Amino acid sequence: MNVSAFAEKKTQHLARTISDNLSWYMNITLRVTNKELAKKSGVSESTISLLKNDKEGKQRPDLSTLIKLAMALGVDFLDLVTEKKIVEVKEA
């Protein structure tokens, strides 16, 4: 695998991670709508929707957008860009 293909694969993985984390914070943790987050962050609803639904890893948000979203969600920037290992707890 050449450097360019490797970098693209890593970038796609990061974009999917951002999508997963944004969805997690918006839908599970904070229960905030695209419209509410747009108003609070200054990021457009359409951009939020694109990022949140980016399961193929095609979106490339800039740093300022991610910082605005993290601040509006009340989370650390790294919480949006770091892959989470979600463990499902089963009742005995």
N, C-alpha and C positions, 0 to 999 in steps of 0.2 A: 504494500500500500504506500503510495507516495505521500509526501507531506501535505499537499493540497487536499487529497481525498481524506486524509486523517483529520485535518483541521475542519473540513466540512462535516464529517461525522460527529466530531466533538461539538461543533456549533449547533447541529441539529439536536443533539442530546440535551444541550443547555436550553434550547428553545422549548423542548418538550417538558423539561423540568420546570421551567418558568410557568408554562401552561398548567401543569399539574398543581403546582404550589398556589398559583393565583386562584384556580378553581377551589382548592382546598380552603384557603382563607376566606374567600367570598361566600362559598356555599355551605361549608361545614362549620367552620369556626366562628365567623362573624355574621353570617347570613345577611350579606349586603348585595344589593342589585347593581347591575352595570351602571344604571342611571345615578344611583346614590354615590358610587365610587367615582364616577366621572365628575360629579359636582364637587366632591370633596378633594379630588386629586388634581383637577384641571386637565386630565387626560380624556380624550373623547370616548364616548360610549362605543363607537365602532372600533377604535383601537383596542379597548379593553376586551371587547367580544372576540376580535381576531386573536389576541394573545391567549385568552382563556380557552379558546377552541382549537388551538394549534397543535393537534396531536401528531402531525407530520413533521413538525419542527422547521417550518418554513419562515416564520416571522423572525425578524432581527430588531428587537426593540433597542433603542439607544439607552445609555446609562441614565440620562435625566428622566426618561419615562419610568424606568424601574424604580428610581429613587422616589419620584412623586407617588407612585403606587404604594410602595412600602410605607412611606410616611402617612399616607391616607389610611392605610390598613392598620397602622400602629405596630408594624413589625420591623425588624431589622432588615436591611437590604439583603443580607446573606440568607435570610429566611426565604426569599423569593428565588434565589439562584442556586441553592444547595439542595441536592436530591435528598428526599426524606425516605426513610425506611419505615413504612407504616406496617405495624404488626396488628393483625386482627386477633382480638381476644375472644376466646370461645368459653362459654359458660360450661361448667362441669355438670 
